[in-house]
Structure formats: structure tokens, C-alpha cells
């Protein structure tokens, strides 16, 4: 509790009011407290150190200038004893302290109930968030696994297509390589015959030269240059 300011004993009005009577709502010094506790009607009053107590302020009735000690339940206002027998005669009443205690208890109970409800709601929300996160992780995992499957299929398809391209290219390359080799042989044979022509051109024109030229004519006639394809091979990949 907040510490109250230093008070003077309200009984002897001289010593320090170090004690506070909860029932009388007054400050007492130690001597006056002892006297108060020895009185028959007040011996059961409860005291607390004044430094630990925030006393209830006393309200005065604006009509009678008396301490208000009752609550008119009919009008819902605090009243004094003169009001009870006067302008509020016949109304329903309760003690001010009882009403305050009841309101404190009701407020405390209601607030605790709402705090409990909010706490339970918070727990449910936290559990919901955890469950939501688990679902998200599950979905992400499923997507990742599906992506892995698709990637495996794509990789397999790519590997198969690359293998198909390599197989086609090998076959077509073999054909072109064979054609190149045959052409090289034809070219060599042609160059050899051309060389033979130059050699014969340097010999004497006689019967022997005639025979040699006739043989050369036969060789040239037998030399066949293989044609190359008009369109070179192409690789086709179907996606």
C-alpha cells in the first residue's frame, strides 16, 4: 500500500498517530490505542500501522453536513442517517462499507473471470497458431516433395532426350564420316591419275604412249565421285 503522510493522534491531538483503527477510521497514538483496546465496546477493533493504511475518506452529506454511512439502494446514492429518516424515508438501504465491500468483491470476481477468459483465449490462439504453423510446414513439405518428383521426371526426360540426340548424331556422323573417307579416296585416285597424265605428256608420241593413254582413259571412266547429300542431316527433338 502507499504510505500515508505523518498524522497526529485524533484522540489526544498531541502525539504522533502511528496506529490506525480500521473500524473507527481514526489515527491513534500508542497510549490512546491501549486505552481504546481496554474499552468494552472497542476492545475487538483492529489496528494497523498508519504507514501501511490508506484510510477511506469520510464524505459529508451536502444537505445535513453529516458523515454518509449508508447507501440508498432505491436512489443509488450515499446518504447520512438524517437522510434515512428524512427525504429517503421508506427506501431500501445498506451500509456504505458493506456496499463498498460487496462492490470490491464483485469487481474482483468479475475481473478475475475476464482475465481467466482472456488467458484461456490466449492459450487457444497460441495452440491455433502452433497448429497453423504445423499445417504450413506440412504443405511446404508436400510441395517440396512434389517438386522433387517433378524435377526427377524432368531430369530423366532430359537425360533420355540427350541420349537420343547423341545416338542420332552418332549415326549421322558415321554416315558423313564414311562419305568423307570415300571422297578422300576418290580425290587421291583423281590426283594420282592427274599425275599420270602429266608424266605421259612428257613421253614420246608412239604406240606405247597410245596404249598408256587408252588405259588411262579406262581408269578415268571407272573413277566415280560419290555425290554428297543435298541436305545435311538434322537432329529433331520432340518436347
LINHUTA-V34562 format. One record per run of one state. SS is the DSSP state (alpha for helix, beta for strand, coil for the rest). FROM is the first residue (numbers start at 1). TO is the last residue. Records with the same first field share a line. If there is no record, write none. Layout:
SS: FROM-TO, FROM-TO
This chain:
coil: 1-7, 9-15, 17-18, 22-25, 29-29, 39-46, 53-59, 61-66, 68-69, 73-76, 80-80, 86-92, 202-206, 223-239
beta: 8-8, 16-16, 19-21, 26-28, 47-49, 60-60, 67-67, 70-72, 77-79, 93-95
alpha: 30-38, 50-52, 81-85, 96-201, 207-222
